[in-house]
Amino acid sequence: MTRPLRIELLRSNAKGLALLLFLITALGVGAMYQFWWGQWLRFGYSQSTYMFVLMPLALAGGVVLGRRDRRTRARELMDSTGRPRWQRSLPAMAALGIGVAATHLLVGALGAVLTAGVVDGYLGARGFVAPLVDALVLVGAGWLGIAVGRRWGSPLLPPALAAATLVVQFAVQSMPAKSPLHHLDLMINNPPDAAWETVSTTALLARTALAAGFIAAGLLFAVGTSWASRTGAFGALAAGLAGLMFISAPGSAGQWQIDRAAQALVCADGTPQVCLTAVHAHMLKDVAPQARRALAALAKLPNAPTRAVEVRLPHLGRNDSEQWQLVKPEPGTVQFTLEIDPDTGKDPDVTDSIVMGGGTYWSGCGAPDDIAMSVSGAWLLGTDMVRMYFPPFGYLVTDHHEQEIRDALAALRALPEQEQLRRVTALRDAAARCEQELMPILTGEGEGR
């Protein structure tokens, strides 16, 4: 068995197909590096979403290999020997399966190395499941293609079958999300909103059913000769497609779920305490000094927080920026989010975002008064401005109101020191009560209210 397998690995198209799949996946994932850099679960999404094109290519590659056997009459030659048909078919099928599976797993392994080895990022066990399942889908598609190629020898069949599979996937994208046919599309159109979101158990089971159907159908078609085996092959293929359609659930809730281990807090050594989610823990060395500088600035106010913690959503993200400002902090804790610059892998505004509004920018009240909060933040830091970074737009909000912020800050600093402290403290308390009009507190226009 070893020698025939080695021969097939050398002379079949398994190497060429594996190289093609590797290049497509690597280029696609590489083009998305700004989205996933240092974040293992997001890398998994970036790799898995390319299954919509990898699967048709594996199918077409299998057809090419099956056509070789038909064109060279190898099938008739093998049928004339006394060995069971499955033994005669296995080397070619194993070679193709090893090629496509190893390629997909290699890309996943490179992602793990880049995440854990380069940036010391989080690697959750659940993140390894999706590549394994997708590798099985590719193996099944390749085996199904071999069986098809052995029965139909047209040279147009491989590109036609790959194109038809792609067309079907694009066609079902326009169908309602609740339609079972919509789930035949292997492209993941809704990316995870938070770095601790991973592929849901439902989605994994649906793709596992597809893989099982492809593998069983490919084996039965390739090695079976009776009507019973062919009927079983069609049944397995139908069951696999049905599993993909009916196990899948619509919407983000059907595609993603929270990895609680990735969302767990990891705290830096020393005090005051600064904590990030496990998926961002590799950034603690850079974030902790910035957060502690912010806590030191907030200590100018009475009853200041003594702990800084990354905001964690209790639910799946909704691709809504305001959702992060609706999470209530624990007593004595100031919250912040990480807005990572993809070019540096760091968050350039940790200190500024924490001090805004006296530590109330992320206090669970929804969209705040950016201008008033910026004025109070700059006052606490003793700077002329605070900067809020929003990838990929850069320093968006505060830059648009820079002159207004500078003028209000100059007016505040012209007051006696005790009055400055009183007004900033009053703004913080009002913001914590979810009051929306904060600028009159700084200007003194709201004194009579």
C-alpha positions as CSV (number, residue, x, y, z in Angstrom):
1,M,0.0,0.0,0.0
2,T,2.8,2.4,0.8
3,R,4.6,2.0,-2.6
4,P,1.4,2.6,-4.7
5,L,0.5,5.6,-2.5
6,R,4.0,7.0,-3.0
7,I,3.8,6.5,-6.7
8,E,0.4,8.3,-6.9
9,L,1.7,11.2,-4.8
10,L,4.5,11.6,-7.4
11,R,2.6,11.0,-10.7
12,S,-0.9,12.2,-10.0
13,N,-2.2,15.8,-9.9
14,A,-2.3,15.7,-6.1
15,K,0.8,17.9,-5.8
16,G,-0.4,20.5,-8.3
17,L,-3.9,20.7,-6.7
18,A,-2.4,21.0,-3.3
19,L,-0.2,23.8,-4.4
20,L,-3.1,25.6,-6.1
21,L,-5.2,25.4,-3.0
22,F,-2.3,26.6,-0.8
23,L,-1.7,29.6,-3.0
24,I,-5.3,30.7,-3.1
25,T,-5.8,30.2,0.6
26,A,-2.5,31.9,1.6
27,L,-3.1,34.9,-0.7
28,G,-6.7,35.3,0.5
29,V,-5.8,35.0,4.2
30,G,-2.8,37.3,3.6
31,A,-5.0,39.9,2.1
32,M,-7.1,40.0,5.3
33,Y,-4.1,40.1,7.7
34,Q,-5.2,43.5,9.1
35,F,-8.5,41.9,10.2
36,W,-6.9,38.8,12.0
37,W,-3.4,39.7,12.9
38,G,-2.6,38.2,16.3
39,Q,-6.2,36.9,16.7
40,W,-6.5,33.1,16.2
41,L,-10.2,32.9,16.0
42,R,-10.4,35.6,13.3
43,F,-7.7,33.8,11.4
44,G,-9.9,30.7,11.4
45,Y,-12.8,32.8,9.9
46,S,-10.5,34.2,7.2
47,Q,-9.4,30.7,6.2
48,S,-12.8,29.0,6.4
49,T,-14.6,31.6,4.3
50,Y,-12.5,30.7,1.3
51,M,-14.1,27.2,1.3
52,F,-16.6,28.5,-1.2
53,V,-13.9,28.4,-3.9
54,L,-11.6,25.7,-2.4
55,M,-14.3,23.1,-2.5
56,P,-15.1,23.5,-6.2
57,L,-11.4,23.4,-7.0
58,A,-11.0,20.1,-5.0
59,L,-14.0,18.7,-6.8
60,A,-12.6,19.6,-10.2
61,G,-9.1,18.3,-9.2
62,G,-10.7,15.0,-8.4
63,V,-12.4,14.9,-11.7
64,V,-9.1,15.5,-13.5
65,L,-7.6,12.5,-11.6
66,G,-10.6,10.3,-12.4
67,R,-10.4,11.2,-16.0
68,R,-6.8,10.0,-16.1
69,D,-7.9,6.6,-15.1
70,R,-10.6,6.5,-17.7
71,R,-8.4,8.0,-20.4
72,T,-5.6,5.5,-19.9
73,R,-8.0,2.6,-19.4
74,A,-6.5,2.0,-16.0
75,R,-9.9,1.2,-14.6
76,E,-10.2,-1.8,-17.0
77,L,-6.7,-2.9,-16.1
78,M,-7.4,-2.8,-12.4
79,D,-10.7,-4.6,-12.8
80,S,-8.9,-7.5,-14.5
81,T,-6.8,-8.2,-11.4
82,G,-7.9,-10.3,-8.5
83,R,-7.6,-7.7,-5.8
84,P,-10.7,-6.0,-4.4
85,R,-11.7,-2.9,-6.2
86,W,-11.4,-0.7,-3.1
87,Q,-7.8,-1.7,-2.8
88,R,-7.1,-0.8,-6.4
89,S,-8.9,2.6,-6.0
90,L,-7.4,3.6,-2.6
91,P,-3.9,4.8,-3.6
92,A,-5.1,7.5,-6.0
93,M,-7.9,8.6,-3.6
94,A,-5.6,8.6,-0.6
95,A,-3.0,10.7,-2.5
96,L,-5.5,13.3,-3.4
97,G,-7.0,13.3,0.0
98,I,-3.7,13.7,1.7
99,G,-2.7,16.5,-0.6
100,V,-5.8,18.7,-0.1
101,A,-6.1,18.0,3.6
102,A,-2.5,18.5,4.4
103,T,-2.5,21.8,2.5
104,H,-5.5,23.2,4.4
105,L,-4.1,22.1,7.7
106,L,-0.7,23.6,6.8
107,V,-2.3,27.0,6.3
108,G,-4.0,26.6,9.7
109,A,-0.7,25.6,11.3
110,L,1.0,28.7,9.8
111,G,-1.8,30.8,11.3
112,A,-1.2,29.2,14.7
113,V,2.5,29.9,14.5
114,L,1.9,33.5,13.5
115,T,-0.5,34.0,16.4
116,A,1.2,32.2,19.2
117,G,4.8,32.2,18.0
118,V,5.1,35.8,16.7
119,V,2.8,37.8,18.9
120,D,2.3,35.3,21.8
121,G,-1.4,35.4,21.1
122,Y,-4.3,33.2,22.3
123,L,-4.7,29.8,20.8
124,G,-8.0,28.1,21.9
125,A,-8.6,24.4,21.2
126,R,-11.9,25.2,19.6
127,G,-10.1,27.2,16.9
128,F,-8.6,24.0,15.6
129,V,-11.9,22.3,14.9
130,A,-13.0,24.3,11.9
131,P,-9.9,23.7,9.8
132,L,-10.2,20.0,10.6
133,V,-13.8,19.9,9.4
134,D,-13.1,21.9,6.3
135,A,-10.2,19.6,5.5
136,L,-12.6,16.7,5.5
137,V,-15.0,18.6,3.2
138,L,-12.1,19.1,0.8
139,V,-11.2,15.4,0.9
140,G,-14.8,14.4,0.3
141,A,-15.1,16.8,-2.6
142,G,-11.9,15.4,-4.2
143,W,-13.1,11.8,-3.8
144,L,-16.5,12.7,-5.2
145,G,-14.7,14.3,-8.2
146,I,-12.6,11.1,-8.8
147,A,-15.7,9.0,-9.0
148,V,-17.4,11.5,-11.4
149,G,-14.3,11.6,-13.6
150,R,-14.1,7.8,-13.9
151,R,-17.6,7.7,-15.3
152,W,-17.6,10.7,-17.6
153,G,-14.4,11.5,-19.6
154,S,-15.2,14.9,-21.2
155,P,-12.3,17.4,-20.8
156,L,-14.9,20.1,-20.2
157,L,-16.2,18.4,-17.2
158,P,-13.7,19.7,-14.5
159,P,-14.1,23.4,-15.3
160,A,-17.8,23.0,-15.9
161,L,-18.4,21.3,-12.6
162,A,-16.3,23.8,-10.7
163,A,-18.0,26.7,-12.4
164,A,-21.5,25.2,-11.7
165,T,-20.7,24.7,-8.1
166,L,-19.6,28.4,-7.8
167,V,-22.6,29.6,-9.6
168,V,-24.9,27.7,-7.3
169,Q,-23.3,29.2,-4.3
170,F,-23.5,32.7,-5.6
171,A,-27.1,32.1,-6.7
172,V,-28.3,31.0,-3.2
173,Q,-26.7,34.1,-1.6
174,S,-29.7,36.2,-2.8
175,M,-32.2,33.9,-1.1
176,P,-33.7,34.7,2.3
177,A,-31.4,33.8,5.2
178,K,-34.1,31.5,6.6
179,S,-34.3,29.5,3.4
180,P,-32.4,26.1,3.6
181,L,-31.0,26.6,0.2
182,H,-29.2,29.8,1.4
183,H,-27.0,27.6,3.5
184,L,-25.5,25.8,0.5
185,D,-23.2,28.8,0.2
186,L,-19.9,28.0,1.9
187,M,-18.8,31.7,1.9
188,I,-19.2,33.2,5.4
189,N,-20.8,36.5,4.7
190,N,-21.0,37.8,8.2
191,P,-17.6,38.0,9.9
192,P,-17.3,37.7,13.7
193,D,-17.9,41.1,15.4
194,A,-15.6,40.4,18.4
195,A,-12.3,38.7,18.6
196,W,-13.7,36.1,21.1
197,E,-16.3,34.9,18.7
198,T,-15.7,31.5,17.1
199,V,-17.6,29.2,14.7
200,S,-20.7,27.8,16.3
201,T,-21.3,24.2,17.1
202,T,-24.3,24.3,14.7
203,A,-22.2,25.5,11.8
204,L,-19.5,22.9,12.6
205,L,-22.0,20.1,12.7
206,A,-23.5,21.2,9.4
207,R,-20.2,21.2,7.6
208,T,-19.3,17.8,9.2
209,A,-22.5,16.4,7.7
210,L,-21.5,17.7,4.3
211,A,-18.0,16.2,4.7
212,A,-19.5,12.8,5.7
213,G,-21.9,12.9,2.8
214,F,-19.1,13.8,0.3
215,I,-16.7,11.1,1.6
216,A,-19.3,8.3,1.7
217,A,-20.6,9.2,-1.7
218,G,-17.1,9.4,-3.2
219,L,-16.2,6.0,-1.8
220,L,-19.4,4.3,-2.8
221,F,-19.3,5.8,-6.3
222,A,-15.6,5.0,-6.8
223,V,-15.4,1.4,-5.5
224,G,-19.0,0.2,-5.8
225,T,-20.3,-1.6,-8.9
226,S,-23.8,-2.6,-7.9
227,W,-27.0,-0.6,-8.1
228,A,-27.2,-0.8,-4.3
229,S,-23.8,0.9,-3.9
230,R,-24.8,3.6,-6.4
231,T,-28.1,4.2,-4.7
232,G,-26.3,4.4,-1.3
233,A,-23.9,6.9,-2.9
234,F,-26.7,9.2,-4.1
235,G,-28.3,8.8,-0.7
236,A,-25.1,9.8,1.1
237,L,-24.7,12.8,-1.1
238,A,-28.3,13.9,-0.6
239,A,-27.9,13.4,3.2
240,G,-24.7,15.5,3.3
241,L,-26.3,18.4,1.4
242,A,-29.5,18.1,3.5
243,G,-27.3,18.2,6.7
244,L,-25.7,21.4,5.4
245,M,-29.0,23.0,4.6
246,F,-31.1,22.0,7.6
247,I,-28.6,21.8,10.5
248,S,-27.3,25.3,9.7
249,A,-29.2,28.1,11.5
250,P,-29.8,31.6,9.9
251,G,-28.0,34.8,11.0
252,S,-25.0,35.5,13.2
253,A,-26.4,33.3,16.0
254,G,-26.3,30.3,13.7
255,Q,-22.8,31.0,12.6
256,W,-21.0,32.2,15.7
257,Q,-20.8,31.7,19.4
258,I,-18.7,33.2,22.2
259,D,-15.6,31.3,23.2
260,R,-15.7,31.8,26.9
261,A,-12.0,30.9,27.4
262,A,-11.1,33.6,24.8
263,Q,-13.3,36.1,26.6
264,A,-11.9,35.4,30.1
265,L,-10.0,38.2,31.8
266,V,-6.2,38.0,32.1
267,C,-4.6,40.7,34.4
268,A,-1.2,42.2,34.3
269,D,1.2,41.9,37.2
270,G,1.3,44.8,39.7
271,T,-1.1,47.5,40.7
272,P,-3.4,49.1,39.9
273,Q,-5.0,46.2,38.2
274,V,-5.4,46.2,34.4
275,C,-7.1,43.3,32.7
276,L,-7.7,42.3,29.1
277,T,-9.6,39.4,27.5
278,A,-7.5,36.3,26.9
279,V,-7.7,36.8,23.2
280,H,-5.9,40.2,23.7
281,A,-3.7,39.2,26.6
282,H,-0.6,39.4,24.3
283,M,-1.1,43.2,24.4
284,L,-1.0,43.6,28.2
285,K,2.7,44.6,28.2
286,D,1.8,47.6,26.0
287,V,-1.6,48.4,27.4
288,A,-1.0,48.1,31.1
289,P,1.3,51.2,31.4
290,Q,-1.1,53.3,29.3
291,A,-4.1,52.2,31.4
292,R,-2.2,52.9,34.7
293,R,-1.3,56.4,33.4
294,A,-5.0,56.9,32.8
295,L,-5.9,55.6,36.3
296,A,-3.4,58.0,37.8
297,A,-5.0,60.9,36.0
298,L,-8.5,59.8,37.2
299,A,-7.2,59.7,40.8
300,K,-7.4,63.5,40.7
301,L,-11.2,63.1,41.1
302,P,-12.9,61.9,44.3
303,N,-14.0,58.2,44.4
304,A,-11.9,57.5,41.3
305,P,-11.8,53.9,39.9
306,T,-8.9,51.7,40.9
307,R,-9.1,49.1,38.2
308,A,-9.2,49.1,34.3
309,V,-10.8,46.3,32.4
310,E,-11.5,45.7,28.7
311,V,-15.2,45.8,27.8
312,R,-16.7,42.4,27.2
313,L,-20.0,41.9,25.4
314,P,-22.3,39.5,27.1
315,H,-23.8,38.6,23.7
316,L,-22.8,38.1,20.1
317,G,-21.8,41.4,18.5
318,R,-24.2,43.2,16.2
319,N,-21.7,45.2,14.1
320,D,-22.9,48.3,16.0
321,S,-20.3,50.6,17.5
322,E,-22.7,51.8,20.3
323,Q,-23.2,48.3,21.7
324,W,-19.8,48.6,23.4
325,Q,-21.0,51.6,25.3
326,L,-24.0,49.9,26.7
327,V,-22.1,47.4,29.0
328,K,-22.3,48.6,32.7
329,P,-18.9,48.4,34.5
330,E,-18.5,46.9,38.0
331,P,-18.1,49.4,40.9
332,G,-14.6,50.8,41.1
333,T,-13.8,49.8,37.6
334,V,-13.3,51.8,34.4
335,Q,-13.9,50.1,31.1
336,F,-12.2,50.6,27.7
337,T,-12.2,48.9,24.3
338,L,-9.2,48.1,22.2
339,E,-9.0,49.8,18.8
340,I,-6.0,48.1,17.2
341,D,-3.9,49.8,14.5
342,P,-3.4,47.0,12.0
343,D,-0.1,48.5,10.9
344,T,1.5,48.3,14.4
345,G,-0.7,45.7,16.2
346,K,-1.2,48.2,19.1
347,D,-3.9,50.5,20.4
348,P,-2.7,54.1,20.2
349,D,-5.4,55.7,22.3
350,V,-5.8,53.5,25.5
351,T,-4.9,56.4,27.9
352,D,-7.0,59.0,26.1
353,S,-10.1,56.8,25.8
354,I,-10.1,55.8,29.5
355,V,-9.9,59.3,30.9
356,M,-12.6,60.7,28.6
357,G,-15.5,61.9,30.7
358,G,-13.6,61.2,33.9
359,G,-13.7,57.5,33.1
360,T,-17.3,57.3,31.9
361,Y,-17.0,57.0,28.2
362,W,-17.7,53.3,28.5
363,S,-20.1,53.5,31.4
364,G,-23.1,51.7,29.8
365,C,-25.0,54.8,28.8
366,G,-24.8,54.6,25.0
367,A,-23.4,57.3,22.8
368,P,-21.8,60.0,24.9
369,D,-21.1,63.7,24.4
370,D,-17.7,63.4,22.7
371,I,-16.8,67.1,22.9
372,A,-17.5,67.5,26.6
373,M,-15.9,64.2,27.4
374,S,-12.8,65.1,25.4
375,V,-12.4,68.4,27.2
376,S,-12.6,66.7,30.6
377,G,-10.1,64.0,29.5
378,A,-7.6,66.5,28.2
379,W,-7.9,68.4,31.5
380,L,-7.2,65.3,33.5
381,L,-4.1,64.4,31.4
382,G,-2.9,68.0,31.4
383,T,-2.7,68.0,27.6
384,D,-4.3,70.2,24.9
385,M,-6.2,67.3,23.2
386,V,-7.2,63.7,23.5
387,R,-7.2,61.5,20.5
388,M,-9.7,58.8,19.8
389,Y,-8.6,56.2,17.2
390,F,-11.1,54.4,15.0
391,P,-9.7,51.9,12.5
392,P,-9.6,52.2,9.6
393,F,-10.5,55.9,9.8
394,G,-7.7,57.0,12.1
395,Y,-8.3,59.8,14.6
396,L,-11.8,60.7,13.4
397,V,-14.1,62.2,16.0
398,T,-11.8,64.4,18.1
399,D,-10.0,65.8,15.0
400,H,-13.3,67.0,13.6
401,H,-14.0,69.1,16.7
402,E,-10.4,70.0,17.7
403,Q,-10.8,73.8,17.8
404,E,-14.1,73.5,19.8
405,I,-12.4,71.3,22.3
406,R,-9.4,73.5,22.6
407,D,-11.5,76.6,23.2
408,A,-13.6,74.9,25.8
409,L,-10.5,73.5,27.6
410,A,-8.9,77.0,27.6
411,A,-12.0,78.4,29.2
412,L,-12.1,75.7,31.8
413,R,-8.5,76.2,32.7
414,A,-9.0,79.9,33.2
415,L,-11.2,79.2,36.2
416,P,-9.8,78.7,39.8
417,E,-8.3,75.2,40.3
418,Q,-11.0,74.1,42.8
419,E,-13.7,75.2,40.4
420,Q,-12.1,73.3,37.6
421,L,-12.0,70.2,39.7
422,R,-15.6,70.6,40.8
423,R,-16.9,71.0,37.3
424,V,-15.0,68.0,35.9
425,T,-16.2,65.9,38.9
426,A,-19.8,67.1,38.3
427,L,-19.5,66.1,34.6
428,R,-18.3,62.7,35.5
429,D,-21.1,62.1,38.0
430,A,-23.7,63.4,35.5
431,A,-22.3,61.1,32.7
432,A,-22.4,58.1,35.1
433,R,-26.2,58.9,35.6
434,C,-26.5,58.8,31.8
435,E,-27.3,62.5,31.4
436,Q,-26.7,63.6,27.8
437,E,-26.1,67.3,28.0
438,L,-22.7,67.6,29.6
439,M,-21.1,70.7,28.1
440,P,-23.3,73.1,30.1
441,I,-21.7,71.6,33.2
442,L,-18.3,72.6,32.1
443,T,-19.3,76.0,31.0
444,G,-21.4,76.7,34.1
445,E,-24.5,77.3,32.0
446,G,-26.3,74.4,33.7
447,E,-25.7,75.6,37.3
448,G,-29.4,76.6,37.8
449,R,-30.7,73.2,36.7
